[in-house]
């Protein structure tokens, strides 16, 4: 079983500025999260059944929900969460945490 945090970002008004901040600031912060098992970022999405595709999709994985909680408690976790709020000022984002099983 895996705990996943999924962040779905809409197209920002300034894609270059968003990309620069995401890659130069946010990714390095997130890589310091304790217990983070995997961090995947994807773009160039295509909507399958209509609607607008997301600009960027990020998926972070931990082994347990306790590890997720612990990841955001220390200073590096709080800094990552604060930067996520900054990204939300640059473009709308939908986020969720869910439990995944390998099928």
C-alpha positions in Angstrom: 0.0 0.0 0.0 1.2 3.5 -0.8 0.0 6.9 0.3 0.0 9.4 -2.6 -0.3 13.2 -2.6 -1.5 14.4 -6.0 -1.4 18.0 -7.1 -3.0 19.1 -10.4 -2.0 22.6 -11.6 -4.0 24.6 -14.1 -2.3 26.6 -16.8 -0.6 29.6 -15.2 -0.8 33.1 -16.6 3.0 33.2 -16.8 4.0 29.6 -17.6 7.8 30.5 -17.8 7.7 32.1 -14.4 5.7 29.2 -12.9 8.1 26.6 -14.4 11.1 28.5 -13.2 9.8 28.7 -9.6 8.5 25.1 -9.6 11.8 23.6 -10.8 14.3 25.9 -9.0 12.5 26.4 -5.7 9.6 23.9 -5.1 11.2 20.6 -6.4 14.4 21.1 -4.3 12.3 21.9 -1.2 10.0 18.8 -1.7 13.0 16.5 -2.2 14.0 17.3 1.4 10.7 16.0 2.8 11.4 13.2 5.3 10.3 9.8 4.2 9.4 10.8 0.6 9.7 7.7 -1.5 9.0 9.0 -4.9 8.3 12.4 -6.6 7.0 12.4 -10.2 6.2 15.5 -12.2 4.4 15.4 -15.6 3.2 17.9 -18.1 1.7 18.1 -21.6 -1.5 16.3 -20.5 -4.2 15.5 -22.9 -7.9 15.4 -21.8 -9.4 12.0 -22.7 -13.1 12.8 -22.4 -13.2 16.5 -22.9 -12.4 19.3 -20.5 -9.2 21.2 -20.1 -6.1 19.2 -19.3 -4.0 20.2 -16.4 -0.7 22.1 -17.1 1.3 20.1 -14.5 0.7 17.0 -12.4 2.8 16.1 -9.4 2.6 12.9 -7.5 4.5 12.3 -4.2 4.6 9.0 -2.4 5.1 7.8 1.2 4.7 4.4 2.8 2.1 5.4 5.4 -0.1 8.3 6.4 2.0 8.8 9.5 5.0 9.4 7.3 3.1 12.0 5.4 2.1 13.8 8.6 5.7 13.6 9.8 7.1 14.9 6.5 5.3 18.3 6.9 6.1 18.8 10.6 9.8 19.7 10.6 11.1 23.0 9.1 11.7 21.6 5.7 8.1 20.3 5.5 6.7 23.6 6.7 8.8 25.4 4.0 7.5 23.1 1.3 3.9 23.7 2.4 4.5 27.4 2.5 5.9 27.3 -1.1 2.9 25.2 -2.2 0.7 28.1 -1.0 2.9 30.4 -3.1 2.4 28.2 -6.2 -1.4 28.4 -5.6 -1.0 32.2 -6.0 0.5 31.7 -9.4 -2.2 29.3 -10.7 -5.1 27.3 -9.4 -4.3 23.8 -8.0 -6.3 20.9 -6.9 -4.7 18.5 -4.4 -5.7 15.3 -2.7 -4.1 12.5 -0.7 -5.2 8.9 -1.4 -4.2 5.4 -0.6 -3.1 3.3 -3.6 -2.7 -0.4 -4.1 -0.7 -1.9 -7.0 -3.3 -3.6 -9.2 
